[in-house]
Amino acid sequence: MVLRHLKSTNKITLLIVATILVLFLKFLTVGNNTGQDNEYLIASQTGQKVRSSDLDTTKLQSKLDVLSYSDVVRSCPDYVEYAGVAHYKKQDDLETELPFQRPPQKCRTFRSKLIDDFIDKLKPLFKKADLARLFENTFPNTLDTTILYHVSSNQNKLLQNHRHPEYLYRNGFPETFVVTGDIHAEWLRDSAWQLSVYQPLIQYDQSLRELIKGAINTQSQLILSNAYCNAFHPPYYTKIKKGEGHFDNVFPRPNWRQVFECKYEIDSLASFLTLSRQYFENSPEQSRLDFITDDWLLALTQILTVLGRESVSTFDENGHVNKFYYIFKRNTDIASETLPLAGTGNPVNLNTGLIRSAFRPSDDSTVFQFFIPGNAHMATELERIVPILQQYQVIADQKELTVMLPKIIESCEEFAHKIKKGIQEYGIVDHPIFGKVYAYEVDGFNSHLLMDDANIPSLLSLPDLGFIPVDDPVYQNTRKMILSSKGNPYFIKGKYFQGIGGPHIGIHNPWPLSLIMRIRTSNDEIEIMNALEMLLKNTGDLGLIHESINGFAPNGDVYTRPWFAWANSEFAKSILDLAKRKPWLIFKDYAPGDSFNLQAFISSLDS
């Protein structure tokens, strides 16, 4: 690994001036440290810092009240509280009863003129003002509220946050820390999918591209230090207040100063590859490969190491117990929050080609550890990363890491092939009503679990992941099964809201994520519009997408998590998907068969 070394100088005056300059620039970037933790960092472009403790929360009105939206605020509110109260513009450009829920401009955690222009120019196209407002609130929500730390590569060079000689090279790259919303921690999966909706715009906005490249760099570092973990605290040098994490009995033992929670989920690692691959696909040609650093390559080798370990069966061919590479035990009375058999999980068979996952994307433990949607996600991303690595191999410098590229590529191809073969052999089962379907989880001993959970990756999302086409016969059978209360125990038919839920919240609450994914995996216009209408009518009059909604309460008034950025990004992503596939469903002046060129629309804003 090539390391950069700081140059020393004997000129005391220059040293003092340089030190003052660095401190001054650091002040401009992350604010004046008064000894209190930063709880809410505003985008590095503004260099502002505010604390939710600056706000007198006793004066906040209840959800039943409303507030006037104002861009002029003395201090920035805690967005958890802000999102739970409706805010209305005094002079609204849309005829809608839905509130305007973007935070005041100076309180937005990342600003992109292109994003703002995109929203302003797209809004007039919508048939329904309610849908325009919901898009206006949800599309920028991740940028507005969850970028708790971002520095560009130039800023990082000046800050020199990485002091250890082994990691000085990291000061030359951008870094971005993205929280999921109301919890001060970054989930690898959530943050990757939160940023996905902005990927098509990065070729037109360098600052947005730098933001996502920073997210890739940060995730590389997190995976390198704790490859089995799913959620992380902000880096210590950001001075951001940590959330209350979990201290569990985990092997291998994580660094709890860095780790919020250490549940091993195969899709967390696959999502890192998704984030990287989408950056490659959407960047200008000259920038497509610049996300590949030594850290990124090492993180990829860490992922391959984990896949190798977690493909090991419980018993060997002689019936002896194999070594366990991951153990998780939590002191809890909730079965889905820990693993059985002293934290090792239920047994899995040998020679299946599948990879264990101790937990699901809902953070609930798996019953059978061969989690099929997670395996499908991983196989798809490994396949797609291979041609990217092959391109990089042509231009890479000859050094210790890059000479390993042929072996890394071979491992990616081998895992992808084995996993896909294993899914076909062990992940498809015969259902007495629906025929051949994909199981949610299997163990290789012919035990299987038939259900689906709203969180992505899910069985419903398999075409959206790129694993199979939407018209695949087995997928269509599976889709019928999981969208039926006869086939999926977690399909919840509430009086007011219906969809897939999961054990994480309970049997009264479908998750909007399932309706969002239902839209993206359907060509049936009636099905699409029914799902869209249900989402529009069940925001609790708050104009945001919530984590889950009690389907038996009207209007979406009973919900979990007012600030859940992942769901907001996924909703906006589905609107952009409809704009490309079926614009006449949501836009005025479009007839069936008309096309809407999203890239041309974005390009026109840039010009």
N, C-alpha and C positions, 0 to 999 in steps of 0.2 A: 504494500500500500504506500502510495506516494504521500508524504506528509510535508506540509509547509512549515517552515521554521521562522520564528520572529527574529528580526535583525536587531542587534543591540547597538547602542551608541554611547559614546563617552561624553557627549555634549549635554550637560545638565539642563541648559536652557531649552534646547529642543525637546528634551524628555518632558519637562514641565508643561511646555506649550501643547505638546501632543496629548498629554494626559488630560489637560483641561479641555481640549477639543473633543476628545472621546467622551468625557463625562458630559459635556454640553450636548453633544449629539445624542447620547443615550437618554438624557433628560427630555429632549425633543421627541424621541421615539416612544418611550414607554412611560413618560411622566416622572414627576418628582416624587421619589420614595419618601414618604413621611413616617415610615415605620409601620404602616398598616398595609395589609395585603390588598393588592388590587383585586377587586371582585368583578370588575367589568371593564375590559380594555376596549377602547375604541380604535377603529382602523388606524394603521400606522400613517396613513396619509394625513390625518388630522393631528395625530400625536397627543390626543386627549386621554385623560383617565378620569373615570368617575366611579363612585362607590354607591351601591344601593343603600348603604347606611346613611348617605346624604339626604335620603328622602324620608319624610315623616310618614311612615306607613299607616299611622293611626288615622290619617286624613283620607286614605283611599276609600272610595265608595264601594259598596257591595256590587256584586255582579248584576243585580236587578236595576242598578242605576246606570247612567251613561255619563260620559265626559266629552267635552269638546276637544277635538284634536288640536294640538298646538305644536308648532315647530320651535317656539321660543320657550325653553325650559331652563330653570336655574341648575338643575342637576338631573341626571338620568335615572329613571325608575327601574326597579327590578322588573324585568320583562315577564316573569311569572305572574306578578300582580297585574301588570299592564295588559297582558293578553286576556286576563279574566274579566276585564271591564270593556264595554263597548265604547269606542271613540268615534265621534262624527265630525266631519269637516263642516265649518260654517257655510262655506260655499262649495258644494260638491259638484264635480263634473259628471257624476253618474246618478241616474234616477234609481236609487236602490235603497232598501232599508238596512242592508248589511253595513256594518261599520268599517271604518278605515283603520287598520290595526298595525300599520308600519310605525315603528318608533320615530320620535323626532329626529330630524336629519343628523344633528350633531351626536345623537346617541346610537347611530347605526355603526355596526362594528366593521363594516367594509363598504366602501362606496365605489360604484362603477357607473360612469355616465352612460355607457352602452346599455347596461341593464335598465337604467331609468328611462332611457330613450326607447328601448324595446317595449317596455310596459306602456308608455304613453302612446306609442304608435299602434300597438296591438289592441288596446282597449276599445277603440271605436269600431273595430271589426266585429265584435261579439254581438250576437242576436240579443242576449239577455244581459242586462246591466248587473244582475246578481252574480252571474258567472264571471263577468269582467272584474268585479270587485274581489271575488274570491281568488281569482288569478293574481290580481294586483297585490293582495295580501300574502299569498302563499309563495309565489315565484321568488321574491327576493328574501324570504324569511331567514334562510340560512346565512346569507350575507349580512342581513340587517342585524342579526341577533346572536350568532353562534361563533363568530371568528374572534375568539378571546385573545388570540395572539397571532400576529403576522409581521414578519420582517422580510424585506427583499434581500437579495444577495448582497447588494451594496450596503444596506443598513447593517447586515450581519457582520460584514467585514469591519465596520467601524465599532460595533458593539463588543466583538470578541468575547461572546458569552462562553464559548468552549475553551477552557484554559488548559485542560490536560494536554500534554504534548502529543499524545496518541490521536487526539480528536481536533487538533487545530484546523485541519482541512475543512471541517464542518462550518467554520465561520465564513466560508466563501459561497454558501448556498442559502436559498430562502428557506424559511420555516413557517409553518402554519399549524395552529392548534385549534381544532374544531370540536365544540361540545355538541351533544345531542339536543340540547334545549335546557330544561329545568334542572339538570344535574351537571355540576362542574367537573365533567370528565369526558374524555374522548373514547367512544367506541369505534374500533377500526371499521366495522361493517357500516354502522350508521353514518359516520362522516364520509365514507367513500360514496355511499348512495345519496347523501345530502348534496354533495358537490356534482353529482352526475348530470343534473339538469342544466348546469352551466357549461359543460364541456363543449357543446356545439358552438359556443361563442368565443372560445379562447383564442381562436386564430385571428379574431378581430380586436382583441383587447389584451395588450401585453400585461397589464397589471393583474387581470383575472387569471391569465396563464401562469404568472409568477405565483399567485396565490395557490393554485392547485399544485404546481410543482413543489411549493413549500409543504403542502399537505403530504405529498408523496415522500419528501425527505424526512418529515417528522415521523410518519408511519414506519419508514425504513429503520429509523433509530429505535422506535418502540419495539418493533419485532426483533431487532437484533438483541435487545437487552432482555426481553421476556416473551419468547416466541409462543408460549402456550396461553397468553393472557388476552382478554377481550377488551378491557377498558382501562384507561390510564389517567393519572393525574397530570395537570399541566407541568411542564419542566420547571425545576426550581428557580431558574434564572428569570422566568417570566413574572415572578412575584404575584401570580394570580392565586387567590384563595382556593385551597383544595376542597373538594367535596368530601363528605363522610364516606370513606371507602369500606371495604370488607377485609377483615383479617381472618383468612380461613386456613385450614390445614391442607396445604397444597405441596405436591411434589411434581416437578422440581420447584424448590422454594423460590418465589419471585422476589424482586426488590420492592418491598411494600412502600418505599418512599416514592416510587414511580408508578406503582400499580394500584388502580382503584378496585379492580376485581380480576380474578384470574380463572375464568371459566374457559376451558379449551373448546372452541367452536371452529370447525373446519371452514365455515363460510366467512369468518373474520379474516382468515389468511387469503381466501379466494377473493374477497372484496378489495384487498390491497392490490391484487393483480388487476382487478376490474378498473380501479382508479388509475393505475399506470397505463393499462391498455387504452382506455378512453382518452387519456392525455395524448398518447401517440397518434391515435386515429384523428384527432381534431386539431392538433397543432399545425402551424405552418411547416412545410417540408423541412426547412433548415433547422427547426427546433424539435422535431419529433423524438429524437433520441437523447435529448439533453437531460431527461429525468434519470437516465442510467448513470449512477455513481457507484463508487466502491461500496458504500453503505447499501445501496439498492441490490447490488449483486450478492452481497453477503446476506441480506435479508432473504433473498430468493433461495440461497443455499440452506438457510435456516428452515424455510418452509419445506423444502424437499427433505431435509433431515426429519422434521416432524412427521411428514407423510410416511416416510420409511418406518419410523418407530410405531406409528399408529396403524400401520397395516399388519402388524404382528398379531396373531391370533391369541386367544386366552390359553389354549393348550397346544402343545406340539404334537407331532405325529404319534408319539409314544404315550400321549396323555398326561405328560408332565406340564406343570404350569409355567408359562413363559414369564419373562420379566415384564413388569408394568412400568411404562415410561411416564405415565401421568396418573396422579391420584388426587382426588378432591373430596374433602370432608368439611361440611359446615355444621355448626351447632344450631339446628333448626328443627321445628316440628312440621315443616312443609316438605313433603317428599320430593317435589320437583326442584328444590333448591340445593340438593346434594346428590351424591351417587351411592348406590347400594354396594354391598360386598366390600366394606371397609374402604370405600372411596374409589374402587376400581371400575365399577359399572358392571352390567350384566355381560356374561361371556359372549364372545363372537367366534365364529368358525374360521378355520384356516383355508388358505388358497382361494379366497373369493375375489381378490383384486380390489376390494373396497377398503376405505379408510374409516377408522373410528372417528366419531365426534361425541365428546362427552355431553355437550349441551347443544341446544337448538338456537336459531337466531332470536328467539324470544327470551333467551337466557334460562329457559327451563331445561332440566336434564332430559336426555334421551332415555327411552325405555330400552330400545335395541340400538346399539351404538353405530350401526351402519345407517346413517341418516342420508336418505336417498337424494333429496334436493341439494344438500350440501355437497355430496359427492358429485352430482351433476354440475353444480356451479364450478367446483374445482377442476373437473375434467375439461370443461369448456374453456376456462381461462388458461389452463396449461397449454391446451392446443393453440390458442390464439397468441400466446406469448412466444411461441417457438419462432415464427417468421420474424418477429421483432428482434429477438436475440440473434437470429441469423443475419439480419441487416446490420446490427451493431457489431457483429464479429468482423465485418468487412472493414470498419473504420477504427476499431478499438486498438489502443496502444498495447504493445506486447509487454505485459507484466503478469505478476503472479496470478491475479484473479482472472484476467481475460484469457489466459492460456487454458483455464478450466472450462471455458465456454462450451467446447464440444461435449464435454461430459455433462454439463448442466442442461444443455439442449436435449441430449439423449435421455436424461432422467425425466425431463418434462414430458417428452414424447411417450416414454414407457409408462409413467404413471397415468397419463391421460388415456392411453389405450387400455390398460388394465382396469381402470375405474369404469370406463364405458362398457367394457365387456362384462364386468361384474354386475353392473346395473341391469343389463339385459338378461343375465343368467339368474340373478337373485332378487332383483328389485321389481320384477313384473310378476304378478300373481293373478289367479283366476278368481273373479268375484261372482257369486251366484246370480246377481242381478245385472251388473254392469259389464261383465266379461273381463277381458284382460285389462288390468289397471296397474299403475305404478303404486307401490306401497310407500308409505311415509318413512318407515324404518324397518329394517330387517336385521337378523343376526347371523345369517348364513346356515342356520340349523333348521330352516323352513318356518321359523316363527316370524311373524310380520305384524305391523301395525297399520291399519287402514284408517286414515284421517288426514286432515291438513290443518295447518296453522296459518294465520294471516301474515306473519312475518316473512320477509324475503331473505333467502330463497325458500320457496314453497313449491308444492306440486303444481299449484295454479300458475306459478311464474316460470315454469320450465321453458316455454317458447321465448319469453321475454329475456331469459338468461342466454338464449341462443343454443340451448342443448338439443332441442327438437323443433320442427316446424309446427305451427299451430294446428295444422290439419292432420297431424300424426294420429292414426286410429287409436292407439293405446292412450295417447294424451286425451283425445276427445272422450273416451270412455272414463278416464280418470276425472276429467273436468265435470262430467255429469255426476259422478259419484261424490266429489268433494263439495259440489254446489247443491247438495241435497241432504236434508236431515235424515234420509234413509241410508245414506252412505257415509256421512261424515258426522261424528258425534259433536263436532264443534261448529257445525253450520247452524247458526242461531236465527230462528224465524221470529224475531220480535214483531210486535204489533206495528211499530213505527220505523224500525230499521232492521234490515236483514243482511247477514253476511257471515263470513267465517271469523271466528274468534280464536280461542285457544285457552289452555289451562292457566296461562299467566295471570289473567284478570278474572276469568270466571265465565259461567255459562249464561249470564245475562247480557254480555257485552260483545257484540261483533266489533271488528276493527275496520275503520275506513280503508286501511291498506288493502283489504281483500276486495273491496269494490273498485278501488283504483286499479288493481291488477286485473280485475275482471274486465274492465274497459280496455286495457291494453292487449288482452288476449282474446278479443272477440271481434268478429266481423258482423255480428247481428246488431243492426242499428237500434232495434227496440230494446235489446238487452243493454246496450251502451247507454242509451238515453235514460232508461229506468235507473241504472246505477248512478248516473250523473245527477239526476233529479234528487235521488235519495241523499246524496252527499250535500247538495245545495240546501236541502231542507233541514239538515240535522247538524248545524254548527253551533246550536245553542244561541243563535243570534249574535255570534262573536266573529264570524267571518274568517275562521281558521279551521284547519283540519286537526282533530284531536286524536289521541292514541286509540281510545276505544269509546264506544257509546252504548249506554244502556238501551237496548232495542225496545224495551217495554215502557219507556218514558217518552212523551212527545217532544218534538222540536230539537232533539239532541241535548236537552238541558242537563241530563245526568251523564257525565263523561269523566274520563281520566286524562290528566295532563293538559292544561290549556296551552302549553308551549312544548310542542313536539315537532321539531324542525324536519325530521326525516319524512313524516307523513305529508307535511306541506310541500316539500320538494317533489315527492312522488306524485302528488296531485297535479302540480304544475307540469311535471314531465308528461303526464297523461294528456293534459290539454294540448301540449305541443305535439304529441303523438297523433291526436285527433286532427290537429291542424294539417298535418302532412297526409294522413290517410283518408279522412272524411271531413274536410273543412266545412261542408254544407250543413253538418250537424250543429256547429257552434258559431259559424260566422254568417253575417248578412251578405247578400249579393253573391252567394255561391250556390250553384245548382249541383245536383248529384252528378258525379263524374268530373267536376272541376278540380283543378289541382291548386295547391298553395305551396309555393317554393320557399321553405323556411330559410334556407341558406341565402337565397337572393334577397329576402326580406331583411335579414341581419346585415348583409353586405350593403344594402341601401342606407342603413343607419350609419354604418362606418364611413360611407362616402359623404 
